[in-house]
Amino acid sequence: MLVPRDWFGWAQAARRGWRWEGDTLTRELRFRDFEEGLSLLEEIGWRAEDHKRHPDLSIAGNRLRLRIANPHRAGITLAELRLAAKVNAVIDELTGPAARA
């Protein structure tokens, strides 16, 4: 199997802010209010897509929860790491790298 050159960068990006829960990557963010969290949720929903994969997004009050899992139940693969890196890039762009976890 050939491994893409960028895999190490994806793995590093996925470690920042995400935690492993079994076969799922999870990240939670807190915001000033519901509207601020909803705004980020919408941007992630529109922009963080990778090979027809999207993170699961949920919002409650001022907390946004993101989950990434393999739709084929194959565990965390390079595709999930790449998607986590894309989500982090959107979060960094819109909130800065010190987004509150």
N, C-alpha and C positions, 0 to 999 in steps of 0.2 A: 504494500500500500504506500502510495506517495503521500507525504505530509506537506501541506502548503508551507511556504516559507514564513508566513505571518502567524503560524499557530502559536508560537511562544508569546507574541504580543497579545493575541486574543486571550490566552490563558492568564496573563498578567492582568489584563483589563477586567477579566471576569472575577478575579480575586478581590478587586477593589469594590467594596460595598456589598458584595453578594455573599450569601452563605449557602452551603450545601445542605439540603434536607433530603436525604435519600437520593433519589434520581431526579431531583429538582433543584434549580438555583432560585433563591429567593432574595429579594431586596425590598426594604421598607424605607420610606422617606416621610418626614414630617414637614408640614408647611405652616405658614402663618394662619391660613384659613382654607376653607373648602375650595374657594374659587382659584386660589393659587395652585393647589393640588390638581384640580380639574384641568387647568390650563396645561400643565405638564403632561397629564394623562393623555389629553388629546394629541399633543405633539408626538409623544412616544407612539401612540396608536397609528398616526399617519406616517411617521418617518422610520420607525424601527421595525423593518420587515426584512427578512433574510430567507431567500429561497422558499417563499410562501409560509414562513414560520413567523409567528408573532408572540410576544410575551402575553401571558394572562395578566390583565390589569384589574385592580379593584380599588375602590376608594371608600373610606368611611371617615367622616368628619374631616380632619386635617391630615389624615394618613393615607398614603398611597402605597399599595402593595403590588409588587411585580413578581411573577413566577415564570420561569422558563423550564420546560420539560420537553423531552424528545417525544414527538407524537407517535412514534413507532415502538415506544417503550424499550428503547435500546440504551438507556442510560444517557449520561452527559457525553456528547461527542463534540468534535470540532465545530459542528454547525451551531450547537447551543452556546459554545464559548464565543463564537463570532457574533451571534445575536446579542449576548450580554455585553460585548465590547461596543456594539452599535448603540445599545440602550445607554450605556455609560457616556458615550460621545454626545448623545442628545441631552442627557442630564447636565453634563459639563458645559455644553454650549449655552443652555438656558438658565442654569442656576449657579454655575461656577463649580470648580472641582471639589469644593468643600461642602457639597450638598449634605444636609443633615440626615443622618441615618437613624 
